[in-house]
């Protein structure tokens, strides 16, 4: 059995990953951590074979945790990053010493990660080579995760929009649009790809809407146990929340 630690600041994500790992029947989850400091303590105490590590966490990010781990003289667990960033970028940085999972988690992809962990545990490389591989990947990842701009079309030009200026994204007539405080732009991204690239605090509240939850001004109870979100833009845009997304939304806001 592969002894594994799960690190994520969101309990629903930890719960989902724990459930999927238990289904593989090849992994034993020996512990969980909700922040970087707790993660480092648990890693040194439990000495897991592998750590499923969320990249974006408050105070100490997953990348910083990985940096600290490779500086230690203790046995180093294999790191599997759990991330909401788009697959094409992560694949460009892929190094054999590290794997990755995209959120939301896919069970077949998780099985591949578990198989890679098993292979690497059976054929461990030297500590020096492992450290070199991990440092190279972290350098590239850190460059990528700081880039939060989305290309959009505007009067025949391609303009880059800062993520924090996006209030929501939506589909209309099979096209995807981004809404800022005053304008609406067309983008070539799908809503799924946008969600993966932008990560938290963007959340797919409906099959047709992706919302920046930091720009929600009001939550209005709606029919059938659903909600409407009122955004803080000048138009006070209203966005529906599907029934399937209500529980996750309430968890995010602590309702």
C-alpha positions as CSV (number, residue, x, y, z in Angstrom):
1,X,0.0,0.0,0.0
2,X,1.2,3.5,-0.8
3,X,1.1,5.6,2.3
4,X,-0.3,9.0,1.3
5,X,-0.9,12.5,2.8
6,X,-3.5,14.8,1.4
7,X,-2.9,18.6,1.6
8,X,-5.6,21.1,0.6
9,X,-7.1,24.0,2.4
10,X,-10.6,23.1,1.2
11,X,-12.3,20.3,3.1
12,X,-14.6,19.3,0.2
13,X,-11.5,18.8,-2.0
14,X,-9.8,16.7,0.6
15,X,-12.9,14.6,1.1
16,X,-13.3,14.0,-2.6
17,X,-9.7,13.0,-3.1
18,X,-9.7,10.8,0.0
19,X,-12.8,9.0,-1.4
20,X,-11.2,8.4,-4.8
21,X,-7.9,7.3,-3.4
22,X,-9.6,4.7,-1.2
23,X,-11.4,3.4,-4.2
24,X,-8.1,2.5,-5.9
25,X,-7.4,-0.1,-3.1
26,X,-3.7,0.6,-3.6
27,X,-3.4,3.7,-1.4
28,X,-3.6,4.2,2.4
29,X,-4.4,7.8,3.4
30,X,-2.3,8.2,6.5
31,X,-3.2,11.8,7.2
32,X,-4.5,15.2,5.9
33,X,-3.5,18.8,6.3
34,X,-5.4,22.0,5.7
35,X,-2.4,24.4,5.5
36,X,1.3,24.5,4.8
37,X,2.6,24.5,8.3
38,X,0.4,21.5,9.3
39,X,1.5,19.8,6.1
40,X,5.2,20.1,6.8
41,X,4.6,18.8,10.4
42,X,2.6,15.8,9.1
43,X,5.2,15.0,6.4
44,X,8.1,14.9,8.9
45,X,6.1,13.0,11.5
46,X,4.3,10.4,9.2
47,X,6.9,10.1,6.5
48,X,4.4,9.3,3.7
49,X,5.5,7.7,0.4
50,X,3.6,10.4,-1.5
51,X,1.8,13.7,-0.9
52,X,-1.1,15.0,-3.0
53,X,-0.4,18.7,-2.7
54,X,-2.7,21.6,-3.6
55,X,-0.8,24.4,-5.3
56,X,-2.8,27.4,-4.2
57,X,-3.1,27.7,-0.4
58,X,-3.0,30.7,1.9
59,X,0.2,31.7,3.7
60,X,2.3,28.8,2.4
61,X,1.6,27.6,-1.1
62,X,2.1,24.0,-2.3
63,X,5.1,25.2,-4.3
64,X,6.7,26.7,-1.2
65,X,6.1,23.4,0.6
66,X,7.8,21.5,-2.2
67,X,10.7,23.9,-2.0
68,X,11.2,23.3,1.7
69,X,10.9,19.5,1.3
70,X,13.7,19.2,-1.3
71,X,16.1,21.2,1.1
72,X,15.6,18.6,3.9
73,X,17.9,15.7,4.5
74,X,15.0,13.4,5.4
75,X,13.4,10.9,2.9
76,X,11.4,12.9,0.4
77,X,7.9,11.9,-0.5
78,X,6.8,11.8,-4.2
79,X,4.8,14.9,-4.8
80,X,1.6,14.9,-6.9
81,X,0.3,18.5,-7.4
82,X,-3.5,19.0,-7.4
83,X,-4.2,22.1,-9.4
84,X,-6.9,23.9,-11.2
85,X,-4.5,25.2,-13.9
86,X,-5.0,24.1,-17.5
87,X,-3.6,20.8,-18.6
88,X,-1.6,22.1,-21.6
89,X,0.6,24.3,-19.4
90,X,1.2,21.6,-16.7
91,X,2.1,19.0,-19.4
92,X,4.8,21.3,-20.8
93,X,6.4,21.3,-17.3
94,X,6.0,17.6,-16.6
95,X,9.0,15.9,-15.1
96,X,9.2,12.2,-14.2
97,X,9.8,12.9,-10.5
98,X,6.4,14.7,-10.1
99,X,2.9,14.1,-11.3
100,X,-0.2,16.3,-11.3
101,X,-4.0,16.1,-11.1
102,X,-6.4,18.6,-12.4
103,X,-9.4,19.7,-10.5
104,X,-12.2,18.5,-10.6
105,X,-10.5,15.1,-10.1
106,X,-11.0,12.4,-12.7
107,X,-10.8,8.8,-11.4
108,X,-9.1,7.4,-14.5
109,X,-6.4,10.1,-14.3
110,X,-6.0,9.4,-10.6
111,X,-5.3,5.8,-11.3
112,X,-2.6,6.8,-13.8
113,X,-1.0,8.9,-11.1
114,X,-1.1,6.1,-8.6
115,X,0.6,3.8,-11.1
116,X,3.3,6.3,-11.7
117,X,3.9,6.6,-7.9
118,X,4.2,2.9,-7.6
119,X,6.7,2.7,-10.5
120,X,8.8,5.5,-9.0
121,X,8.8,4.0,-5.6
122,X,10.1,0.7,-7.1
123,X,12.8,2.5,-9.1
124,X,13.8,5.5,-7.0
125,X,16.5,7.8,-8.5
126,X,19.3,9.4,-6.5
127,X,18.4,12.3,-4.1
128,X,20.6,14.6,-6.2
129,X,18.8,13.8,-9.4
130,X,15.4,14.0,-7.7
131,X,16.2,17.4,-6.3
132,X,17.3,18.8,-9.6
133,X,14.1,17.6,-11.4
134,X,11.9,19.1,-8.7
135,X,13.6,22.4,-8.6
136,X,13.4,22.7,-12.4
137,X,9.7,22.0,-12.4
138,X,9.0,24.4,-9.5
139,X,10.8,27.3,-11.3
140,X,8.5,26.7,-14.3
141,X,5.3,26.3,-12.3
142,X,6.0,29.5,-10.3
143,X,6.3,31.4,-13.5
144,X,3.0,30.0,-14.8
145,X,0.8,30.4,-11.8
146,X,1.6,34.1,-11.5
147,X,0.4,34.7,-15.1
148,X,-3.3,35.4,-14.7
149,X,-4.3,37.1,-17.9
150,X,-6.9,35.9,-20.4
151,X,-6.8,36.8,-24.1
152,X,-10.0,38.3,-25.5
153,X,-11.1,39.8,-28.8
154,X,-11.7,43.5,-29.0
155,X,-12.3,45.5,-32.2
156,X,-10.1,43.3,-34.3
157,X,-7.3,43.0,-31.7
158,X,-6.3,40.5,-29.0
159,X,-6.4,42.1,-25.6
160,X,-5.1,40.5,-22.3
161,X,-7.5,40.9,-19.4
162,X,-6.3,40.6,-15.8
163,X,-8.1,37.8,-14.0
164,X,-9.1,40.0,-11.0
165,X,-11.0,42.3,-13.4
166,X,-13.2,39.5,-14.6
167,X,-16.6,39.4,-12.8
168,X,-18.0,36.4,-14.7
169,X,-17.9,34.4,-17.9
170,X,-20.9,33.1,-19.7
171,X,-22.0,31.3,-22.9
172,X,-24.3,32.7,-25.4
173,X,-25.1,31.3,-28.9
174,X,-22.3,28.8,-28.5
175,X,-19.7,31.5,-27.8
176,X,-18.0,32.4,-24.5
177,X,-17.8,35.9,-23.2
178,X,-16.0,37.6,-20.2
179,X,-17.7,40.4,-18.3
180,X,-15.6,43.1,-16.6
181,X,-17.0,46.1,-14.7
182,X,-18.1,47.9,-17.9
183,X,-17.4,45.7,-20.9
184,X,-18.1,42.3,-22.4
185,X,-15.4,40.5,-24.5
186,X,-15.5,37.3,-26.6
187,X,-12.8,34.7,-25.8
188,X,-11.8,31.5,-27.5
189,X,-11.7,29.6,-24.2
190,X,-14.4,27.2,-23.2
191,X,-15.9,27.7,-19.7
192,X,-14.2,24.5,-18.5
193,X,-10.8,25.7,-19.7
194,X,-11.4,29.1,-18.2
195,X,-12.2,27.5,-14.9
196,X,-9.0,25.4,-15.0
197,X,-6.8,28.3,-15.9
198,X,-8.3,30.8,-13.4
199,X,-8.7,28.6,-10.4
200,X,-9.9,29.9,-7.1
201,X,-11.9,32.1,-6.6
202,X,-13.6,31.4,-9.9
203,X,-16.4,28.8,-9.6
204,X,-18.7,27.2,-12.1
205,X,-22.1,28.0,-10.6
206,X,-24.1,26.9,-13.6
207,X,-23.4,25.1,-16.9
208,X,-23.5,28.5,-18.6
209,X,-21.8,30.7,-16.0
210,X,-18.4,30.9,-14.3
211,X,-18.3,33.5,-11.5
212,X,-15.5,35.3,-9.7
213,X,-16.8,34.7,-6.1
214,X,-14.7,37.5,-4.7
215,X,-17.0,39.8,-6.8
216,X,-20.3,38.5,-5.4
217,X,-22.2,41.3,-3.5
218,X,-25.3,39.4,-2.6
219,X,-26.8,35.9,-2.5
220,X,-30.5,35.7,-3.1
221,X,-32.6,32.5,-2.3
222,X,-34.4,31.4,-5.4
223,X,-36.9,28.8,-6.4
224,X,-36.5,25.1,-5.6
225,X,-33.6,25.7,-3.1
226,X,-31.4,27.4,-5.6
227,X,-29.9,30.9,-5.5
228,X,-29.1,34.0,-7.6
229,X,-25.9,35.8,-7.2
230,X,-25.7,39.6,-7.5
231,X,-22.3,40.7,-8.7
232,X,-20.6,44.0,-7.6
233,X,-20.3,45.4,-11.2
234,X,-22.0,48.6,-12.2
235,X,-24.9,46.7,-13.7
236,X,-25.4,44.5,-10.6
237,X,-25.4,41.5,-12.9
238,X,-27.5,38.6,-11.7
239,X,-26.2,35.0,-12.2
240,X,-28.2,31.8,-11.5
241,X,-26.8,29.0,-9.4
242,X,-27.8,25.4,-10.4
243,X,-29.2,23.1,-7.8
244,X,-26.2,20.8,-8.2
245,X,-23.8,23.6,-7.2
246,X,-25.6,25.0,-4.2
247,X,-23.8,22.8,-1.6
248,X,-20.3,23.7,-2.9
249,X,-21.3,27.4,-3.1
250,X,-22.6,27.4,0.5
251,X,-19.4,25.6,1.7
252,X,-17.2,28.3,0.0
253,X,-19.0,31.1,1.8
254,X,-19.4,29.2,5.1
255,X,-23.3,29.3,4.9
